[in-house]
Amino acid sequence: MLSTKVIKVSSVYPEPKTIKQAAGILLNGGLVAFPTETVYGVGASFLNKQAIEKIYQIKKRKKDKPIPILVGEMRILDDFVSVLPRIGWKLINRFWPGPLTLILKGKNGDKIGFRMPSNRISQELLSMANVPIAVSSANISGSPSPTTAEEVLKDLNGSIDMLIDGGPTSIKVESTVVDLTTFPLTILREGALSKELIFKFKKIIFVCTGNICRSPMAEGLLRNKIKQLGKNKLIEIISVGVSAPLGMQASRNAVEVMKQEGIDISGHKSRPLDTFLIKDADLIFVMEPKHKEVVLANVPQAASKVHLLDISDPIGGEMEAYRQTLNSLKDRLTKILKLLEID
């Protein structure tokens, strides 16, 4: 039995020559083991059924356990998936690339698992091969999933054509597997992403006019609060403006009054409201009724997730006006936290 060819590469700047060689092996029906951010996987071209069969054989994997697919681009899903439910889009926007495998319904009615890895070596290999890669953990079924190249060799030396040694994986825990063919969704395996993160994660938007005072102040205030509560991994916070240019700093008075509160918003850059953000948000907090009108003019179906804070615009006012705005936002914080279901 021949030993597996092992090539070490940089995890940050993987050498193109090695990646090209590995891609060639995959395209010619061979098997390559390589690191993802979670564990090492053994891969075959998804377009080569005989190569996929080899994975089952060397892993001693049961045939009733489908092998998930790694993809490098979203467009590939269009080739294989019949329908991507809205919750799928939300999870992809939040956690891809990353340690999340989504089970989706294929065009033939079968269930297929997909993941877009964040590991640089995986990404470069997917790009160079230009095909989706069927990947299972690089171990004999039932053994611990490997997080180093050495652990891969213990089980699969001589059974695979190449092993790319990119050092230890960063997360060292398998991906979380979520089945989106059921309603509600089902978590089949809790891995790198917790159930709490999947079910309770929320994306919220604060909306004002120019996105240089009220909404960045609200963003900074809430961001600071959820960090104190240890819930910062569960909430993504964005502030925008209905008439905002791109890239303006927060107003000087807004920065100063927040600094007095112990919160730094000096790095804020304004951004305009858009339809995608409205659709993707779980909760939208608007400062005035006119902001709600703009949101609903763009996406009428968003009405149930839009909440009015009723905060006057301090722009052009003295520091006292900004302090009043801050106090008003602090008064609304209890309502916001309740809607976010944060104690």
Disulfide bonds with the S-S distance in Angstrom:
none
